[in-house]
Amino acid sequence: MNAIELLQSLRSTLEVELESILTFWIDHMIDDKHQGFIGKLDHENKRYEDAPKGVVLNARILWAFSAAFHLTKKPPYLETAKRAYHFLNDFFYDPLNGGYYWTVSSTGIPLDTKKQIYAQAFVLYAFSEFYKITLDNEVLERASALFHLIETKSFDKKQSGYAEAFSADWNLLTDLRLSEKDNNDIKTTNTHLHIIEAYSNLYKVYKHSLLKEQIINLLNDFRNHIIHPSTHHLQLFFDEQWNVTSGLISYGHDIEAAWLLHKAALCVDDAESIRWYSENACAMTEAAAKGLDENDGGLWYEYLPEKNKLIKEKHWWPQAEAMIGFFNQWQITKKPKPLEQCFNSWNFIKNHILDKTGGEWVWGVYEDYSIMYHEDKGGLWKCPYHNSRACIEIIQRIKEVNGNLH
């Protein structure tokens, strides 16, 4: 097959996969008893009706179904997005202090009321996507208000960057961690990556001067503090003054940042940022590619340089991000290798991550390809976000590429 035929075949395959993923979530995760979506589905597709419900899960559901409707115009996706939007605002929103709680009970009672900025960013990301398909001014007002709230409460005006976590009434927490595996540091790459992701998406529908200024500021924070100047890996944890506190390397975040930051630079049409990130997106993708398993094209999870220890697990989300990252590198360079790596990532997903009997994607596999059965199929972290976004991004990019090739 020629290039157009290869890309069209991939596009058709991913259109089928996108529908499979979202149909799974409609069939298995909707909570008709308590509204919204159930909080946990295990690897065997067992529903945990009484599990707490997380804001990140619900925001990512809203984003995924909004983006999918924007692409396909399929009515069930719009209805599912509406369900997620209303559940977020009816049960996660803090009417007294603003912002969105971390978890609520299965019936919607607030449980963990902290305001994790990572989570606020995902709500913002989802709202801006939902606005694109509804053009509802209330949605845009909620999104713009949340942007200004993040700027007021979290932005460090002296050192730049954003603080991690606050109490319900916006006092800085002593335990700032997003999860138990993270360092207890005030600034993290993960949160900054998803703030710029959300801000860039909002900027498409809300051309506010401060928003553009802060996107460029975030691009500069990544350039000046987060991206290692020689290795091009992301540095992950920092104190208030941007001193690095960990040498951990996350290959998935490396390659996710490579394409997201390049896309953010293009979004604000800043010439210097576009120049720098066009070049360095490729360098970051090359750095991430050091985490590839040459035997199967899968991307290993993490590497601890101080212990020379490779975490020999292949989780679902780095594979999804690798597809986009390599495709983005191919679009920039037009060299054949990144496109081959993109196809290799998809082949690994097909061979080892797709659950061919239970549906959706498994959490991941170990070195011997045994499945991580103890992890969720759906839950606080496992959502239809990385995998549906990989499908949507590649489908959209192939449309653009084929249009240019004809």
GIGI-V163099 format. One line per field, one symbol per residue. ss: DSSP state (H for helix, E for strand, L for the rest). phi: phi as a letter, one per 20 degrees, with the letter a starting at -180 (. if undefined). burial: 1 if it has 16 or more other C-alpha atoms within 10 Angstrom, else 0. Layout:
# GIGI-V163099
ss: ???
phi: ???
burial: ???
This chain:
# GIGI-V163099
ss: LLHHHHHHHHHHHHHHHHHHHHHHHHHHHELLLLLLELLLELLLLLELLLLLEEHHHHHHHHHHHHHHHHHHLLHHHHHHHHHHHHHHHHHHELLLLLLELLEELLLLLELLLLEEHHHHHHHHHHHHHHHHHHLLHHHHHHHHHHHHHHHHHHELLLLLLELLEELLLLLELLLLLLLLLLLLLLEEHHHHHHHHHHHHHHHLLLLLHHHHHHHHHHHHHHHHHHELLLLLLELLEELLLLLELLLEEEHHHHHHHHHHHHHHHHHHLLHHHHHHHHHHHHHHHHHHHLLELLLLLLELLEEEHHHLEEELEEEHHHHHHHHHHHHHHHHHHLLHHHHHHHHHHHHHHHHHHELLLLLLELLEEELLLLELLLLLLELLLLLLLHHHHHHHHHHHHHHHHHHHHL
phi: .effffffffgffffffgfffffgfffddfdffdmmcfebcefemeedfdfgddffgffffgfffffffgedmegfffffffgffffgffcefefednncffbcffenegdeefdefgfgffffgffffffgedleffffffffffgffgffedfefedmncffbcfgemefeedeffbffefedfccfgfffeffgfffffffcbeeffffgfffffgffffecefffdemffedcbefemffdbegddfffgfffgeffffffffelegffffffffeffffffffffefeffbnfdffbcdffdldefeccefffffffgfffffffffemefffffffffffffgfecdfefdenmdffrcegemfeeffefebrgdecedffffgffffgfffgfffffff
burial: 0000001101100110111011101001111000111111111010101011111111111111111111000000110111111011001111000011111111110110111111111111111111111000001101110110111011100001111111110101100111000011111111111111111111100100001101110110111011100001111111010101001111111111111111111111000011001101111111111011000011111110000000011111111111111111110000000111111111111001111000111111100000110001111111111111111111101100000000
